[in-house]
């Protein structure tokens, strides 16, 4: 605490020297030395883009000696540029509420005009991450300084000197700054986005790149016949009340193809039940199902259910990826005493084999499970499923906000939904009843006054999202890690047999987290990408939004947006157990002071940035940073030609990742997106299962790497649900300690080269030698798997081919086990008399062994074998 206090004193002291060695004074000193200015309702000053207004509790002396009534604010820009500048406002004598900023047209003497419609203030609003216009109130606390960032689009503007005003209005009082904008020089390329130092990229905050009604590659449009809707591999029937009446899966049991015959996921219709205190069920009468909007990417419908006592408005939307959004609004028309309001969801037993969520880690579903709302835990969703069909339910209300993830969850936890949570009375019960598994989300007793409304919203995700791509699963070989010298990784990847290289942050030419396009490193990154491409390798960059480095041109401008982009946490009082147990880094203490949460930090030890320091803060989920992120991705795939991105824990939502997918597919058709996550099932992260937490993102990923802090001694059912990716239509990979290659092969997964031990290159060679990508993986979980064992501790899967199949077996016990490997030859489609059995040598995996039969196979503890069956025709 001592160093924090001393740093604050230094910053606040009279005569602090700031940027460009210009003198700052504290607010207290300014009030004394410039009492006349401080006595005004507000004081306005001007500043160019090169010198961001840094602190809200200090002022440059030069700002206090400006006379904006006499002197023009002279600015210079280039034709075609997106140009930015700043206006500062000091609330010297009281709180400022609802500040307005307005702009005049800018006109030249020869009659040319820059319309005021081309000029806007980022602090006052813009375009949100969904592509919708919004406005913000600008309030300034007494004594504080606020930077207002203004942008002007000069696309098509010709050379000239343009004059106009920027007006600040507060409570009917106005102060105007005279603007003189000289547009001169050569036209700038790409609006100025190619160079970050000019801050033209601020316009990325309002970008709508990737927002369209196109279907992401690999999916199909939503189609409708009466009340039955179809998407890739799934059908959805709308009931008379607007709720789901029936949900079916057409995915085959191995999830590698789509059948013409469906299997039911639900065991009946969803039931929304309103039960009065006397036990009477309110029987609502449904109106007509109205289809509000029908597009290729989604279909929306609405049903109004009524009775004299209440009405229920049910609005649903099915999207092409399997996401279903329900807005359910219950309005009391008379005073009601309620015993319970609940949603009852019947799931077929076969499609509820596994469970994940609501304080239950992924694995086999128990016969009964009870859960109640507790927002200290990041739990609001439940997945029930099998490999080829399942449902993820998520309960929310009008107050929902995407929480922070990882060790930062406590700074922005889930908000208790007023409806479902009902002051912690609500919860979810899961109960097996015969051939059905009943999910009951209840909210408990309450009184509803006449006219009151409760929003019982919920989401569905229908799994799997797509068939598993063998081309990606067995053809994509990742090199990830291998030191901080980025250029050396291309040769290392070549040696390892990898064809995709992930470049992490904290590397010599990518030193600062989540900002790959720094002016000083883009040339080297382009060289790196070009070299990778010359060796027929794809190159991807670490790129996400959870945290953002301070070492970016836009940092101060982002901070001025008052928590919109940089999360407004406890500031200097922040503590995080893992990274900042004693408080934030001194730079943050000195330069931000309030409204932030410290995150990743790292000293740069080599390359041109050697000696600098990466330091980041947590960002606000679902802000305009999502727009900036997508526009930055679009810039990288077009200018650097990167082949995708690697996401490390996401503050991203489904809609934004959908945009990212479209941007990559449009520009780099063979591009990839993969997601990595630390194990969140602990008190720091709110006991969340990662794939449940991020399930809405999975339709737009090519691979999941959910391996950090994983225990690979967990049971096979946990592997299947939380590690393999198979129930969701995705390949998976292992991480922690290199994983367990023998158990991994039961699911057809390895780890990555370059990161840690158990290098997978020899297994990759084996895959190629035996054409694994042309085989169908039938796992122990699959009812059609033709191979089993007679030892419950040893699991067997088969990679089935036309004339050759590979059996993968693994021992889940620490001690050696013996087993018979049992083959259903008819199901395999082989003539046993014509088959040979072999166990080939695979370096660091198994020694070659002669096999006469599979009646007794001795498997070492924690290991396994790959056994080749070949039919000689």
Beta strands, then each sheet from edge to edge (+ up, - down):
strand 1: 24-26
strand 2: 43-47
strand 3: 58-60
strand 4: 73-77
strand 5: 82-90
strand 6: 96-103
strand 7: 106-107
strand 8: 113-114
strand 9: 119-121
strand 10: 125-127
strand 11: 133-135
strand 12: 138-140
strand 13: 145-153
strand 14: 160-170
strand 15: 173-183
strand 16: 223-225
strand 17: 228-231
strand 18: 234-238
strand 19: 244-251
strand 20: 258-264
strand 21: 271-276
strand 22: 285-286
strand 23: 290-294
strand 24: 298-306
strand 25: 310-319
strand 26: 323-332
strand 27: 336-348
strand 28: 354-357
strand 29: 360-364
strand 30: 368-372
strand 31: 381-386
strand 32: 389-396
strand 33: 427-433
strand 34: 436-442
strand 35: 446-448
strand 36: 453-455
strand 37: 457-463
strand 38: 478-480
strand 39: 500-503
strand 40: 538-542
strand 41: 547-549
strand 42: 598-603
strand 43: 613-618
strand 44: 644-648
strand 45: 672-678
strand 46: 703-708
strand 47: 731-732
strand 48: 776-778
strand 49: 787-789
strand 50: 794-800
strand 51: 804-811
strand 52: 817-819
strand 53: 821-823
strand 54: 835-838
strand 55: 857-859
strand 56: 864-871
sheet 1: 1+ 3-
sheet 2: 2+ 5- 13+ 9-
sheet 3: 4+ 15+ 14- 6+ 12-
sheet 4: 7+ 8-
sheet 5: 10+ 11-
sheet 6: 16+ 17- 18+ 19- 20+
sheet 7: 21+ 27- 34+ 33- 30+
sheet 8: 21+ 27- 35+
sheet 9: 22+ 24- 23+
sheet 10: 22+ 24- 25+ 26- 36+
sheet 11: 22+ 24- 25+ 26- 37+ 32- 31+ 28- 29+
sheet 12: 38+ 39+ 40+ 44+ 45+ 46+ 47+
sheet 13: 41+ 43- 42+
sheet 14: 48+ 50- 51+ 56- 54+
sheet 15: 49+ 53-
sheet 16: 52+ 55-
end
